[in-house]
Amino acid sequence: MAMRLSPVMMVMQTAAQKAAKRLLRDFNEVEQLQVSIKGPGDFVSQADLRAEQTIREELERARPGYAFLMEESGASGGDNWTWRWIVDPLDGTTNFLHGIPHWAISIGLQRRLPDGKIELAAGLVYNPAAGEMFWAEKGSGAYLNERRIRVSARRDMHESVFATGIPFAKVPARQRLPFARVMGHLMPRVAGVRRFGAAALDLTWVAAGRYEGYWEFGIKPWDCAAGILIVREAGGQVTDPAGQDLDDMPDDVMIVAGNANMHGKLLEVVAESLQDA
């Protein structure tokens, strides 16, 4: 029997699935393009925009009046919103461009409480190429498709695999040294470090127990809003390097995520590395 989704999660999944149909067609086409600087980049930019427009139309139709923070079109809906969607229509664009089937649609939902506090209320990360829909609502657990998921129970660093985003050409120099420091501290102590190129999926893989932890510097709210809640609802922890929660979604996010045993250990390594740098 299919799971009964809440009304808001039904809206989110419907929007993601509708956008995914076109993205999958575009993905099959981009694999056939001759790689050049202009052609594929323009193609993927248009795929981004079309997917974002589809998601926006679906969400606005179902929940008029909600504010938006979207990767391509930015913020809209005023500053005094009560509910706000945070959307990345295509996380893992470089993978998409290169025909690598590791990219996702990410939709998060924030709520402003009467006391002014902001919380993450719902999150969805969908990888259409793999047929994997990760989702969660606050207080209701985390799921992969229709299966409940939990973070791993590993306690030892030497048995653990971590994920990150290795700095590339566009990453500011000020973020490269702290990253190198973290890597230098972790590599001799862990089973492996992975860089698959999609922050939203990195977080959901922590939630599903595929990784024990994940860290990255300077990502954006749309990269991680949904994934943060999914990790929490799977029994994990997500904070900034100072141990503070990230529900208010700063413009540049420094993030440390892990299972209940590993979050503190990874947080210590990241905090020390930032101080050293």
VENSUL-V352073 format. One record per helix or strand. SS is the DSSP state (@ for helix, = for strand). FROM is the first residue (numbers start at 1). TO is the last residue. Records with the same first field share a line. If there is no record, write none. Layout:
SS=FROM-TO ; FROM-TO
This chain:
@=7-30 ; 39-62 ; 93-97 ; 157-159 ; 173-187 ; 199-207 ; 221-233 ; 263-276
==67-70 ; 74-76 ; 83-91 ; 104-112 ; 118-127 ; 132-137 ; 142-144 ; 147-149 ; 161-164 ; 192-194 ; 213-219 ; 237-239 ; 253-258
